[in-house]
Amino acid sequence: MKQAVLRAPGSFELVDVPVPEIGPDDLLVRVAACGVCASELDMFTGHTDRDFPILPGHEVSGVVERVGSAVTRQRPGDRVGIWVTESGFSEYVRVHTDFALPADDMPLELALAEPVACAVNVVEIADVGLGDDVVIVGAGFMGALVLKLVLLKGPRRVFVADARAEALERARSIGATRTIDVRAESLVDVVRANTDRVPAGTFGDVDEEDEVGADVSFEVTGVQGPLADVGDATRMAGTVVIVGYHQGGTREIPLGNWNWKALRVVNAHFREVATIMRGMRTGMRLLTSGRLEIGDLVTHRFGLDEVGDAFQIAVDKPAGFLKATVVIGED
Ligand SMILES: [Zn+2]
């Protein structure tokens, strides 16, 4: 079978390797599509400590080709969204039966189980409530996905901030109440002017400006800039969720201010398998039922022999880019 191997930074090679053997609890899945994840771009650009070659690809969907002798949950022919840790840019992958969930009849290239699981967990742990005011800083793929999930929770107002006009336009079309172009407006000023003070006596003697702001704010950029402001856009005792991928270098946050305002700070990067799978189950339910529609978020498609191009466009992020996926087999 064909498999894309990242030999060196910027250099994918398509190699012929044996189809994986499966154990009694495994499935052999014929890969339909594998998304390119922002967290893999540092391997492609060489900003990684890992040794090459690397086999990236963990956002996989496909069709069950064969099942191990102890597998009872899936049968050959089942369409599934799966979680693997690597080598998704291949014609076949092996996966444990527990890490595959039904994709029913949804388009497999949109059965992005892993990133949707991540966004579901972000929104669940943030505990967005009915009628909440919400801020989302960053309207790329993950920001737009978080926006769609937040809207399912029934918020009052959702403010989306970004520095790209087309990203803000898309956020508006998805359902953002108010978009904020941070090149022209202050996130903090707009949010403070459009949220109410918490009821008198809730916090005793605090500044009026700390009583206004979002109930929940999501930072989805992964860069330093918004970390200075996102706490000020959040009300006293509100929640700040760090969704962005803040790897490489250190970051500064105004901790004294966050501390004074008793903000609940949530680091929403999940590593535990049980949490990932819980989010994946919820995410696949939302996708297969049509409650969550992400057809507008997958903007670029490539073939297996074009994996390098898929990564390059994800690095370059031209106007209109949100998510690249590599379409590998017949659906
Ligand atoms: Zn991912």
Residues whose N, C-alpha, C, O or C-beta is under 5 A from the ligand:
A	BS01	ZN	C37 E114 P115
